[in-house]
Amino acid sequence: MLHLTKLEPFHGLSRHLIDQINRIGVIREYPKGSPAMDSDDTLRHFYILLEGRIKVYRYNPQNNREQTLYLLGPHDMFDVLTVLDGRRHEVMTEAIDHVKALELPIDKVREWLDTNPAFNRAFFPYLARQMRQVEELATDLSLYDTSTRLMKLILKNLDLKNPARRLGLLQNLSHDEIASMIGTVRHVVNRHLQQLKKEGILNIERKKLAVNDVKKLLEKVEEEY
């Protein structure tokens, strides 16, 4: 029994639906560094992350390169595409941290999409955000150099409400992981990060990134547009 009283990011779910989720939902755990849910899993189940981060990526064994499509964190959903079209989504996943996820039968999720307005109000805006994210990734890879892509990634993850100016999902990521998110390699990311640190824009301590000068970072990005 889950004993959920609410489920982020679904605000306003009825008591009846919360009770259903408590009856049929299952908590799955994935150790840090392990594969998480795969394409077969998402044909049968839908997942909402409760704790930790999961990398969703594509891998080319011909050149040993990978491209991160999404970095999912708490309250993110997976896989929204398979819910809609029922097709296998050929991506790979890896738990960046120890992950806990709520697993729900995909048929029930489709039923709720048809019958529950509160579920709809969260699901479809989330789907739109993911589609925009992939569109932005494709645009960035085509139009901007690696330095600009890195700065845009930093800005996207910057929590302006946090006085420490920490970088949300990017915290404690290796330079290899960050490189995978912007389509480059580790030593290029390291060079750009050190340059931003030298300019006083970033503070870097043991993989913890913080933005010291948001205005200057914005100005550097705008110069590239």
Contacts in CASP RR format, 6 or more apart in sequence:
PFRMAT RR
TARGET T0000
AUTHOR 0000-0000-0000
METHOD contacts of the structure
MODEL  1
MLHLTKLEPFHGLSRHLIDQINRIGVIREYPKGSPAMDSDDTLRHFYILL
EGRIKVYRYNPQNNREQTLYLLGPHDMFDVLTVLDGRRHEVMTEAIDHVK
ALELPIDKVREWLDTNPAFNRAFFPYLARQMRQVEELATDLSLYDTSTRL
MKLILKNLDLKNPARRLGLLQNLSHDEIASMIGTVRHVVNRHLQQLKKEG
ILNIERKKLAVNDVKKLLEKVEEEY
1 22 0 8 1.000
1 23 0 8 1.000
2 21 0 8 1.000
2 22 0 8 1.000
2 25 0 8 1.000
2 27 0 8 1.000
2 102 0 8 1.000
3 22 0 8 1.000
4 18 0 8 1.000
4 21 0 8 1.000
4 22 0 8 1.000
5 18 0 8 1.000
6 12 0 8 1.000
6 13 0 8 1.000
6 18 0 8 1.000
7 13 0 8 1.000
7 18 0 8 1.000
7 21 0 8 1.000
7 48 0 8 1.000
7 102 0 8 1.000
8 74 0 8 1.000
8 75 0 8 1.000
9 75 0 8 1.000
9 122 0 8 1.000
9 126 0 8 1.000
10 118 0 8 1.000
10 119 0 8 1.000
10 122 0 8 1.000
11 118 0 8 1.000
11 121 0 8 1.000
11 122 0 8 1.000
12 118 0 8 1.000
13 21 0 8 1.000
13 116 0 8 1.000
13 118 0 8 1.000
13 119 0 8 1.000
14 116 0 8 1.000
14 118 0 8 1.000
17 112 0 8 1.000
17 116 0 8 1.000
17 118 0 8 1.000
17 119 0 8 1.000
20 108 0 8 1.000
21 102 0 8 1.000
21 104 0 8 1.000
24 104 0 8 1.000
24 105 0 8 1.000
24 108 0 8 1.000
25 102 0 8 1.000
25 103 0 8 1.000
25 104 0 8 1.000
25 105 0 8 1.000
26 102 0 8 1.000
26 103 0 8 1.000
27 50 0 8 1.000
27 100 0 8 1.000
27 101 0 8 1.000
27 102 0 8 1.000
27 103 0 8 1.000
28 37 0 8 1.000
28 47 0 8 1.000
28 100 0 8 1.000
28 101 0 8 1.000
28 102 0 8 1.000
28 103 0 8 1.000
29 98 0 8 1.000
29 99 0 8 1.000
29 100 0 8 1.000
29 101 0 8 1.000
30 36 0 8 1.000
30 37 0 8 1.000
30 54 0 8 1.000
30 95 0 8 1.000
30 98 0 8 1.000
30 99 0 8 1.000
30 101 0 8 1.000
31 95 0 8 1.000
31 98 0 8 1.000
32 95 0 8 1.000
32 96 0 8 1.000
32 97 0 8 1.000
32 98 0 8 1.000
32 99 0 8 1.000
33 94 0 8 1.000
33 95 0 8 1.000
33 96 0 8 1.000
34 94 0 8 1.000
34 95 0 8 1.000
35 92 0 8 1.000
35 93 0 8 1.000
35 94 0 8 1.000
35 95 0 8 1.000
36 54 0 8 1.000
36 93 0 8 1.000
36 94 0 8 1.000
36 95 0 8 1.000
36 99 0 8 1.000
36 101 0 8 1.000
37 45 0 8 1.000
37 47 0 8 1.000
37 78 0 8 1.000
37 79 0 8 1.000
37 93 0 8 1.000
37 101 0 8 1.000
37 103 0 8 1.000
38 92 0 8 1.000
38 93 0 8 1.000
39 88 0 8 1.000
39 89 0 8 1.000
39 90 0 8 1.000
39 91 0 8 1.000
40 88 0 8 1.000
41 47 0 8 1.000
42 78 0 8 1.000
42 79 0 8 1.000
42 82 0 8 1.000
42 89 0 8 1.000
42 106 0 8 1.000
43 82 0 8 1.000
43 86 0 8 1.000
43 88 0 8 1.000
43 106 0 8 1.000
44 105 0 8 1.000
44 106 0 8 1.000
45 103 0 8 1.000
45 104 0 8 1.000
45 105 0 8 1.000
45 106 0 8 1.000
46 77 0 8 1.000
46 78 0 8 1.000
46 79 0 8 1.000
46 83 0 8 1.000
46 103 0 8 1.000
46 104 0 8 1.000
46 105 0 8 1.000
46 106 0 8 1.000
46 109 0 8 1.000
47 77 0 8 1.000
47 78 0 8 1.000
47 79 0 8 1.000
47 101 0 8 1.000
47 102 0 8 1.000
47 103 0 8 1.000
47 104 0 8 1.000
48 75 0 8 1.000
48 76 0 8 1.000
48 77 0 8 1.000
48 101 0 8 1.000
48 102 0 8 1.000
48 104 0 8 1.000
49 72 0 8 1.000
49 73 0 8 1.000
49 74 0 8 1.000
49 75 0 8 1.000
49 76 0 8 1.000
49 77 0 8 1.000
49 78 0 8 1.000
49 99 0 8 1.000
49 100 0 8 1.000
49 101 0 8 1.000
49 102 0 8 1.000
50 74 0 8 1.000
50 100 0 8 1.000
50 101 0 8 1.000
50 102 0 8 1.000
51 74 0 8 1.000
51 97 0 8 1.000
51 98 0 8 1.000
51 99 0 8 1.000
51 100 0 8 1.000
52 73 0 8 1.000
52 74 0 8 1.000
52 95 0 8 1.000
52 96 0 8 1.000
52 97 0 8 1.000
52 98 0 8 1.000
52 99 0 8 1.000
52 100 0 8 1.000
53 71 0 8 1.000
53 72 0 8 1.000
53 73 0 8 1.000
53 95 0 8 1.000
53 96 0 8 1.000
53 97 0 8 1.000
53 99 0 8 1.000
53 169 0 8 1.000
54 71 0 8 1.000
54 72 0 8 1.000
54 73 0 8 1.000
54 76 0 8 1.000
54 78 0 8 1.000
54 93 0 8 1.000
54 94 0 8 1.000
54 95 0 8 1.000
54 96 0 8 1.000
54 99 0 8 1.000
54 101 0 8 1.000
55 68 0 8 1.000
55 70 0 8 1.000
55 71 0 8 1.000
55 72 0 8 1.000
55 93 0 8 1.000
55 94 0 8 1.000
55 96 0 8 1.000
55 177 0 8 1.000
55 180 0 8 1.000
56 68 0 8 1.000
56 69 0 8 1.000
56 70 0 8 1.000
56 71 0 8 1.000
56 72 0 8 1.000
56 78 0 8 1.000
56 91 0 8 1.000
56 92 0 8 1.000
56 93 0 8 1.000
57 66 0 8 1.000
57 67 0 8 1.000
57 68 0 8 1.000
57 69 0 8 1.000
57 91 0 8 1.000
57 92 0 8 1.000
57 93 0 8 1.000
57 94 0 8 1.000
57 180 0 8 1.000
58 66 0 8 1.000
58 67 0 8 1.000
58 69 0 8 1.000
58 90 0 8 1.000
58 91 0 8 1.000
58 92 0 8 1.000
59 65 0 8 1.000
59 66 0 8 1.000
59 92 0 8 1.000
60 66 0 8 1.000
66 180 0 8 1.000
67 180 0 8 1.000
67 183 0 8 1.000
68 177 0 8 1.000
68 180 0 8 1.000
68 181 0 8 1.000
69 91 0 8 1.000
69 134 0 8 1.000
69 137 0 8 1.000
70 76 0 8 1.000
70 130 0 8 1.000
70 133 0 8 1.000
71 96 0 8 1.000
71 169 0 8 1.000
71 181 0 8 1.000
72 78 0 8 1.000
73 169 0 8 1.000
76 126 0 8 1.000
77 123 0 8 1.000
77 126 0 8 1.000
78 93 0 8 1.000
78 101 0 8 1.000
79 89 0 8 1.000
79 91 0 8 1.000
80 123 0 8 1.000
80 126 0 8 1.000
80 127 0 8 1.000
80 130 0 8 1.000
81 87 0 8 1.000
81 89 0 8 1.000
82 88 0 8 1.000
82 89 0 8 1.000
82 106 0 8 1.000
83 106 0 8 1.000
83 109 0 8 1.000
83 110 0 8 1.000
83 113 0 8 1.000
84 127 0 8 1.000
96 173 0 8 1.000
96 177 0 8 1.000
109 119 0 8 1.000
112 119 0 8 1.000
113 119 0 8 1.000
113 120 0 8 1.000
113 123 0 8 1.000
140 148 0 8 1.000
140 149 0 8 1.000
140 152 0 8 1.000
140 182 0 8 1.000
141 149 0 8 1.000
141 182 0 8 1.000
141 183 0 8 1.000
144 152 0 8 1.000
144 224 0 8 1.000
145 224 0 8 1.000
146 182 0 8 1.000
146 183 0 8 1.000
146 184 0 8 1.000
146 188 0 8 1.000
146 189 0 8 1.000
146 192 0 8 1.000
147 192 0 8 1.000
147 195 0 8 1.000
147 224 0 8 1.000
148 221 0 8 1.000
148 224 0 8 1.000
149 182 0 8 1.000
149 183 0 8 1.000
149 184 0 8 1.000
150 178 0 8 1.000
150 182 0 8 1.000
150 189 0 8 1.000
150 192 0 8 1.000
150 193 0 8 1.000
151 196 0 8 1.000
151 217 0 8 1.000
151 220 0 8 1.000
151 221 0 8 1.000
152 221 0 8 1.000
153 170 0 8 1.000
153 178 0 8 1.000
153 181 0 8 1.000
153 182 0 8 1.000
154 167 0 8 1.000
154 170 0 8 1.000
154 202 0 8 1.000
154 209 0 8 1.000
154 211 0 8 1.000
154 217 0 8 1.000
155 217 0 8 1.000
155 218 0 8 1.000
155 221 0 8 1.000
157 167 0 8 1.000
157 168 0 8 1.000
157 169 0 8 1.000
157 170 0 8 1.000
158 165 0 8 1.000
158 167 0 8 1.000
158 168 0 8 1.000
158 211 0 8 1.000
158 214 0 8 1.000
159 165 0 8 1.000
159 166 0 8 1.000
159 167 0 8 1.000
159 168 0 8 1.000
160 214 0 8 1.000
164 210 0 8 1.000
165 210 0 8 1.000
165 211 0 8 1.000
165 212 0 8 1.000
165 214 0 8 1.000
166 208 0 8 1.000
166 209 0 8 1.000
166 210 0 8 1.000
167 209 0 8 1.000
167 210 0 8 1.000
167 211 0 8 1.000
170 178 0 8 1.000
170 209 0 8 1.000
171 207 0 8 1.000
171 208 0 8 1.000
171 209 0 8 1.000
172 207 0 8 1.000
172 208 0 8 1.000
173 207 0 8 1.000
174 186 0 8 1.000
174 207 0 8 1.000
175 186 0 8 1.000
175 187 0 8 1.000
175 189 0 8 1.000
175 190 0 8 1.000
175 193 0 8 1.000
176 186 0 8 1.000
178 189 0 8 1.000
179 185 0 8 1.000
179 186 0 8 1.000
179 188 0 8 1.000
179 189 0 8 1.000
182 189 0 8 1.000
193 202 0 8 1.000
193 204 0 8 1.000
193 209 0 8 1.000
194 204 0 8 1.000
196 202 0 8 1.000
196 217 0 8 1.000
197 203 0 8 1.000
197 204 0 8 1.000
199 216 0 8 1.000
200 212 0 8 1.000
200 213 0 8 1.000
200 216 0 8 1.000
201 211 0 8 1.000
201 212 0 8 1.000
201 213 0 8 1.000
201 216 0 8 1.000
201 217 0 8 1.000
201 220 0 8 1.000
202 209 0 8 1.000
202 210 0 8 1.000
202 211 0 8 1.000
202 212 0 8 1.000
203 209 0 8 1.000
203 210 0 8 1.000
203 211 0 8 1.000
203 212 0 8 1.000
211 217 0 8 1.000
END
